[in-house]
Structure formats: structure tokens, C-alpha cells
């Protein structure tokens, strides 16, 4: 028997063995049994509105049904408290705010599954009046708040500003007309509702946002009880994942989500629901973090702020309060058949590779590999690994080329030094992954400003250089301002405690006399620092005419 016959016999034997392994696994070809239909109830914290759109979408589009769940969604009301409903067993899930920590500290066994809103939607609203211009003007005035700690973020804001004991607290009527008619001076509102109503009525008003006073509480937190989590872990996980899927769809396709929500809230106009959808997307921050994201450090900060308010009887063990499904143990028994199939397929692949492997590497393969290595080495040496922009080495080559051209030509060129302001806050508050994501977005945005012949380079952590040749065709001030606009547009999506912006120092080179790449970068760096030390978030354009040595020019600039 020749080698080919032996090979074919072996392959036939292996395929028969593989088929035997597959047939031995129960249910592999029988098809998956339909999932059980489990009845569960979700208790909302208020009346039906776009605030809960993700859950409506998950039900309407069958995400819950696909998970084997039959979900009842119950509307909230002023006298319905989701924590009480879940603890009593009248509901399996609830929606509440960061006050869940207070309930947990009081011994109520609630656990957090996902934080849909990354910051609170609660706002303190007052009419525009001569005696109320800033939040401190509310001292000794009447302020409506929800009972118990429903207005938790507002209470924390009043405490932070020293006003908690000086305002006259009123039980909220849930009716903005009381503010309009003067029965209160400030009203507890939702950014998605009351401002819309006042705008429709043409009434001027002020909004006080807790986030502006370092109160960044999670809100609309999906939760359940320890009992439910212990007895139905798979159902709890399935419900959470289906709900987050519903939210992702609602934010990506808001028009369809509006139509679905309108079925639950027919009394609300589509214009009002559209306003809610826009504001809620700003609260979810899905462009920055995953929907439902919860951070242990941030929960710890919220707990510290609640302790300062005297609201916690004892510290909460956050490890047992926050549910992280990714840490659950793998059900090896469930996936064993699929592992067996995967192993068999891998063995088959290895055998196929062995039979088809060549005894020697052809010269063409060697050349191709060498070319790939050269391309890889060139990219590593000349381009930034994160943004893909040219690096400092590549920039120096182009700067020297521009200087050489300038010696033979009269056309000026420009070097703009771009340094981000407050970028460190992105890494500190959201993590380095989000910081890297922002740098990539900034690089892409600034690419829209440059021409094809220009060069945009990243030379440091948050430092960029734009090299523009032949600037007779462009306005150096205008292009610098466009850079700043693009940067600020990207930065608006990142809700840091201080806004991220940029300081831009640009140098127009009219003469190549006594200049080289190193000195040119130093000069643009100096001009940039003039902006950073005076105002930040601004530009400054200066010219180098070669009338004196660069060292003299720098010294004169520093002294001036």
C-alpha cells in the first residue's frame, strides 16, 4: 500500500472515531430543549416613560422570551417603594438609586446587578428670580424633596454646599405647578421631565446639577434580593443580560424604542419622549463605558459620602453587594460535549496540517516573511503604536525636510504644538482604557483638520504636533482654532470633574536661518506653554523670521 492509501485510510478511521465521539454526547444532534418559561416581575421606580425603555424593548423584541423568561413590568407610583416590593417578594427585580447602600446597611439583603445611569437624573430646579442666582441663594428658602431618601443625590448636594440644615424642606408634591405658582422656591425634578415642561410653557428657570458639586451617584440601578440570587442565579443572570441588550438596542435605535415606549406611556407626547431619550443617553454614557457598568472604587466613594451624611448605620461589604456575573464558576458539565467536539476538531486540524506540511520552506515564503518583518520594523520605528500617527522620529525627518525646502523656497510653513489640558483626569476617573480610547478619538478628529500634505504626529502621552507646509493656502490662526474645536468636541463626551481641552502654540517659519528640528520644537513648545500658563483652552500663533539667532529669540520671548 502506498503512502497516499495509508493517509486516506487513516483519515477515514479518524472520521469514524470523531462521529462516534459526537454520537456519544447526549443531545448533540437531538436539538436543544426549549427553555423553561419562568414568571418574574420587575418593579419600576416611577410611572412608565423612556427612563425604562430598555426593559420595554427587551420584552417587545423577545429578548426575555428567548432567555426562557415571562416578565411582568409594573409601573411605580409615589407610594410604591421598589426595595420593599422586592424584599417582600411581590417583585423579583427593582429599579432604585444609590440609596440601595443605605438599605443594605440597615440589613435589607439587596444586591446591585447593573447601574443603567452613570450619574443621577435628579436636578434641583428653581425659577429665574433676582434673589436666586446661585445655589447658595437657597439658604432659608423652601425646597421640595422626595420622602425618605428618594432625592438622595440632591440631599448630598445640599450637604456638600452647607445648605442641608438651612433650607426649609417640603415634601414633594410631584407637581411642577407648585414651583410655578410660588408654593416652593426649589423643586426636585428629573432632567428628562420638568425642564421640558417649563420650556414648553416658555418659563425661564435654573437647574442645579449634583455632578457639578462632586456628587456622582449611580442611578436607576437594577437590583434584586440575595434570596433570589441564591435560588435563581441563572434566571437573574439571564434577565440582567437580556435587559442590557434591550438598553443597547434602545440607545442605538431610539425611534423604534420611542414607539415601543409610547405603548406603555400613551399619555406622553412623542416630542416629550424624544427629549427624554436624548437626555437619558447622556446619563447612560454608553460611548464611554459599557451599559450597566459599576466600579468598585466609585461605589466606595458613594458609601463614604453617605457616611458623611450620617445615613449609613454601618459600612457595606461591597464585594457581596455588587454582583459580577463574569466571576461566576463555569458549568463544565454543560459545556463538556462542546469541549469534546472542539478537541476532536483540533486533532483533525493538526493531522491535516501534518499531512499537508512541506519538508522545506520555499524561497518565496522566506522573502515574504522577510518583507513582513521589514514592514513591521518600519512601523514600530516610525509610528505610534496606539494612535497609528507618526512618532517623534518620523516627525524629525519631516521637519528637517521642511527646513531644507524653506532654504530653497519662499513659502512659509507652520509647526503647531498641541498639549491636552486636564487629560490625566480621564485616566484617574475612568481608567487607562478609556484614556487610550479618547486619545484615539482625538487623533482621528484632528486628522480631519490637516491636508493630505500635512503631518500630524504624537510625540508624547498627551502631546501632538501638526506640521503644515505652504501656509499661503491656509490661515494659521484658523487651522489652530479648528484643531481646538475638534478636540473640545471629542472631550465633551467625557464627563470629567474638570473639562479636557488643549493649549496650542503655533510657530510660522518665515526663515530657515539658524534653525533645526530640535530648536523649532522648543520654540513651539514655549509658545504653547505661554497659552497653558495664562488661560488654557486657547491658541497662540507667532512668527519666526530669522532676524536673530533662535537662542536670542527664545530669551527675548521669555523675558517679554
N, C-alpha and C positions, 0 to 999 in steps of 0.2 A: 504493500500500500504506500503510495507516495505521500509527500508532506501535506499537499492540499486536501487529500481524502482524510488524512488524520485530523487536520484542522476542522473540516466540516463535521466529522463525527463528534469531535469534542464539543463544538458549538451546539449541535443537536442535543447532545446529552445534557449540556448546561441549561438549555431552554426547557427541557423536560423537567429538570430539577427545580428551576425557577417557577414553572407552572405548579409544581407540587407544593412549593412553599406558599404560593398565593392561595391555592385552594384550601390549604390547611388553616388559613386565617378566617375565623368566623365573621361573616357579614361583609367580607371584602367585595364580593360580587353581588351579594343579596340586596345591596342598596341600604342607605341609612334609614332607620326607622323615623317616622315623624316625631318631632319633639313634642313633649307633653305641653298641654295648654294650661298654664298656671295663672290664676287670677291674682292680680296685685293692684294696689291703689296708690296713686300719687296725690298728695295734698299740696296745693299751691298756697302761696302766702297772700295772694290778693285776687281780685276778680280777673277774669280772662282778658288777656291783652298780649301784645307782641313780646312782652317780658318773658313769656313762657313758650315762645314759638317753637323752639327746638323739640319740645315734648309733643306738641300737636303734630309736627311734621313726622316725627318718629312713629306716631300712631297711624297717621293718614297713609304714609308710604309703606307701611307694613314692616318696619324695622323691628318693632316689638313682636309682631306675629312670627316673623322669621326666627326669632330667638325663643319661640315657644311660650310667649307671654301674652296674656289678655289684660291690658292696662285700663283702669278707670282713672280719669283725671278729674279731680274735684276742685272747684273754684274756692278761693279763700274769701274772707269777709272780715270786717273789723273785730268781731268777737271769736274768730277761729284762729287758734294758735297751732301751727304745724307741729311743734315739738310735742305738745300734749296729744295731738292726734296720733302721732307715730308711737309714742311711749304707751298709750292706752291700747294700741292695736287696731284702732279704727282706720289707720292708714299704714302702708308699708314704707313709703318714702315721703319726704317733705322737702320744702324749699325754705331756707331761712338765711339770716345774715351771720356775721362773725360772732354774734351773741350766743352761738352754739357752744362756745368756750365757757360762757357763764353757766349754761345749763349743765354742761359736763362737770364743772367744778362743784355743782350742787348735788351731784350724784345721779343725774339723769344720764343713762347709758346711750348717748347719741354718738355717732361716728360720721365723719365727713367723707363723702365719696368724690366730689368734684366741685370746684369753685367756678361757676359759669362766668360771673362778673369779676374781673381782676381789681376793680375798685367800686366803691359804693355809688349807687344811683341817687342816693338821698342828697337833697340840697335844702338849705335854709333860704327862703325867698321872702323878700320884702319889697314894698312899692318904693319907687324913687321919691324921696322926700328930702327937704332941706336938712332935717335933723338925723337922717340915716344915710351916710355915705360910705362908711367902712364898718366892719363887723363890731368894733368896739363901741359904736354908737347904739348898739342894742342893750347896753347896760341900763338896768331899771325898766326895760320895756317888756311887753308881753310877747312870749314866744310859744307857739303851738308845737307840741311834740307828741309822738305816739305813746300810748301807755306802756308801762314796764320799760323795756329796753328795745322797743321796735325802732326807735330813732337813734340807735347806738352810735353810729358814725357822727351824728350831729351833737350828741351829748359829749363825745370825746373831743370834738372841735371846740365846743364851748368851754370845756375844761382846759384845753390847750391854750386858749386865748384868755383864760382867767375870768370868764363870764358866767360859768355854770351856776355860781351862787348869787349872782347879781341880777339875773333875768327873772321875770315873773312867768313861771312855767304854767301853760294851759294845756288841758287835754285836747288833743287834736279832734277837730270836727270832721276831718276828711273832706272839707268843702272849701275850695279856694275863695269862694264868695265872702267868707268871713274876713279874709285879708283885704279884699277889695272894698268891703263896707266899713273897714276900720275897727272890727271887733278884735283884731290882734295886730301886732306890729310885724311879726315874722311868722311864716308858715312852713311846716315841714312838707316838702314836696319831693316829687321824683323828676329828674331831669327829662324823663320821657313824657311827662304828662302836663304838669301845671304851667311850665313855660310856654308850651304850645297853646294852652287855653288863653293865657294872658296876651300872647302875640295875636291870636285871632280877635281878641277884644280891643287891640290897639293900646294896651296899658303898659307903661314903662315900669320896669322892675329891676331889682338887683338879685344876684344869685351868689350865695356863699358856698363854696365847694370845700368839703373836708380835706380833699387831697392837697389843696393849697396850704394847709396848715399841718402837713405831715401826718394826716390821718388817712392811711391807705389800707382800709379794711376790705377783705373779700366780701362779696355779697352774692345773693342768690346761690347759696351753697346747697348742693344736693346732698341729703343725708338720710340715714336710716338708723335703726337701733342695733345694739350689739346682739340682741336676741335674733333678729332677722339675719344678721350677717353670719351668726353661728349656725343657724338652722338651714339657711338657703344661700350659701356662698355663691353657687353657680348662677342662681337666678339674680342675685344682687349684681354680680359682675355683668351678666348679660343685659340687665336693664340699664346699667350705667353706660356700657359701650354703645347700646342702641340709642340712648338719649344724646350722647356726644355726637354720634353720627347724624342724628336729626338736627342738632345745632349747626354742624358743619354745612349741611345742606341749606338750612335756613339763611345762613350768612352768605353763602355763595349764590343762592337763587332767591333773593328777597321778594321778588314779585310773586312767585309761587307760594312762598311762605306767608305772604300777606293774605293771599286768597284763602289759604287753609286757616289762618288765624281768624279771619273775618267770619268763618263759620262758627267759631266759638264766641266771638265778640261782635255780633251783628250791630250792636248799638254804637260802635265806634266807627267813625268815618275812615275810609281808606287813606285820606290825607293824614289823619292823626296817626294811623298805624305806620305809614311811611316815615313819619317823624320819629316814632318810637324805634323803628328798625335802624334808622341812621344812628341814633344816639346809643342804642344797645351795642352796635358793632364797635363803637368807641370804648365801651365798657368791657367788652369781651377781650379786646386786644389780640384777636386771632392772628394778626400779622406779626406779632412779637413772640407770643408763646402759644403752646398747644391749648385748644379749648379744654377748660376744666382744670388747667394747671394749678397745682398747690405746692408751695415752697415751705419747707420746714422752718427755715430761718424767719420767713415773713410771718408765719403763724406765731412763732415765738415772740416777735416784736409786738404783734397784736395782743398777745397774752400779757406782756409787760405793760402795755398802755392800759389795759383793763384792770390790772393790779393797781396801777397808779390811781385809777378812778375809784378803787375800793370795791369793785364789782365781783372779784373772784374770791371765793371762800378759801380755796387752796389752788396750788399750781396743778395744771392739767398735764398728764403724761401724753405728750403729742404723738409719740410713736404708736400708741394704741388708739389715738383719736383720729389720725389720718389713715385712711385705707389706701394702700398702694397695691393694686391687683398685679402689677408686674413682679412683685416679690412672692406671689403665691407659688406653692410647690407644683411641679409638673406632674400631670397624671400619666405616669409612664405606662400603666396598664391600657389606657385608652389609645395611646399613640403607638403601642408595640407593633401592631400589624403594619402600620405605615413605615416604621423603622425597618422592619424585616424586608419590606419591598425596596426601601431605599438602599439597604445593604446589598441586596441581590442585584439591583441595577448598577451599583458601584462596581461590584465584582465583574459584571458583564462588561462594563465600560473599560475596566483595567485589562481584561482579557482581549477585548477588541483592540486596545492600544498596543498591547504586546504583539499581537499577530500582525499589526499594520506598521509597527515601528521599523524604521530603516536602520541598516547596520552603520551607516555613516551619514554625517551631516553634509549636504551638498554645499558647494561653494556659494551658490546663490542665497542659501539660508544664512550663511555666515556674513555675507555682505549686507543682507537686510538687517540682521541683528546689529551689526556694527553701525549702520546708518541710524537705527533707532536709538542706540546708545549716544551717538553724537548729538542727535536732536534733543534727547533728554538732558544731556550735559549742558547744551547751549541754553535750554530753557532755565535750568537750575542756576546758571551763571548770570543770566541777563533779565530774568523776570521774577516778580514777587509771587511766592507760592500761593498766597491767599487770594489776592485780587486778580492775578494774571497780568497786572500792569508791569511795565518796565521798571527795573530796580535802579539803585544808585549807579552801578557800574554802566548800565546801558545809558542812563541819563548823562553821565560824564562824557561818553563818546559823542552824543548828540550836541552837548554844549560846546565841546571843542570844535566840532564841525561847524556849528553856527558862528563861532568866533572867527574861524578861518574864512568862512564865506563873507563875514562882515568886513574883513580886511580888503576884500576884492570888490565889495558892493556897497552901495549907499543905503540899502534898505535896512531899517532897524528891526530888531527882534525883542521879544519880551520874555522875562522869567518871572513867574508868579509863585510865591511860596505860600502854601495853604496849610495852616495848623488848626486842628479842631479844638474848640473850647469845650471844657467840661466832659470830654469823651470818657474819662475814667469813671464817671458816674454810671455809664451804661454797663460796664463790666462789674462794678460794685453792686448795682441794684438788680441786674438781670442775669449776670453771669457772662463768661467769656464767649460762650457760643453765640449769644445774642449780639455781643460786641463785634465778633467776626462777621456776623450776618449784616450788621449795619455798615461796616467798612466795605463789604462787597457791594451793597446797595449804593453807597456814596460814590464808589469808583465808577459804577455803571452810570449813575446820574451825571457825574462830571464829564464822562465820555461824550455826552450829548452836546456839551458846550464846545469842545475842541473841533478844529477842522481835521481833515484826513492827514494833512501835512504836519500837524502839531503833535506834540508828545506829552502825555500825562503819565507821570511816574510816581510810585510810592517809595519814599526813601527812609521811612521810619514807622513806628507804631501808628501814629495819627498825623503824619506829615506827608504832604503831596507836593509835587512841582508840576506846573504847566509851562511848557516851552512852546512859544508861538513865534514862528518866523514871518517876515514880511508883514508887519503890522500896519502898513499903509492901508491894507484892505479892511482892517477892523479898528474898533475903538478900544484901547487898553482898559479904560475905566468900565466900559460897557461889558466887556468879556469877564472882567473881575466880578462885576455885580451879578452877572448871570451865574458864575460859579457859586457865589454866596447864596443866591436864590435856590439853586438846585440842592445845595447842602441843607438849607433850612427846610426845604420841602420834605426831604427824607427824614430829617430829625424830628419833625412834627409827630411822626408815628410812635416815637419812643418817649414814654411818659416818665422822664427822669425828674428828680427833685429840682434840678436846675436845667434850663434848656441847653441842648447841644447846639453849637453854632460854629463859626470859623473866623479866624483872623487871617486876612490875605494881604501880603505885601508884594507888590509887583514892581519890577525894575525894567524900564525901557532902555535898551542898549543902543545908543546912537553912535558909539565909537568903540572900536576894539583895542584902543590904546591901553597898555598896562593892565590887561585883564586876562584871567584864565578861569576855568570852570570852578575851582575851589573858591576863588575870591568873589566870583559872581554869585555863588550860592550864599556866601557870607553876607554879601550886600542885601540880597533879597530877604535873608533871614532877619537882618537888622531892621529892614523896613516893616516886616511882619510883626516883629516884637514891639515896634512903635504903636501898632494897632492894638496888640494884646495888652500893653501896659496902660493904654488910655481908655479904650471903650470896649474892645472885643466885638464880635459880630459885625465887622466892618472891613473896608478895604482901604488901601493907601497905594497910590501909584507915583513913583519917582523916576527920574531920568538919569542915566549915566552918560556924560558927554565926552569923557576922556580929557577934560581940560586940566586935570591934575592927576596925580597917582591915586590909585584906589585906596591905599592906606590913608592918604590925606583926606580923601572924600569921606571915608568911614569916620575918621576922627572928627571932621567938621560936622558930620551928621549927628554924631553922639553928643557933641557939645551944644548943638542947636536944639 
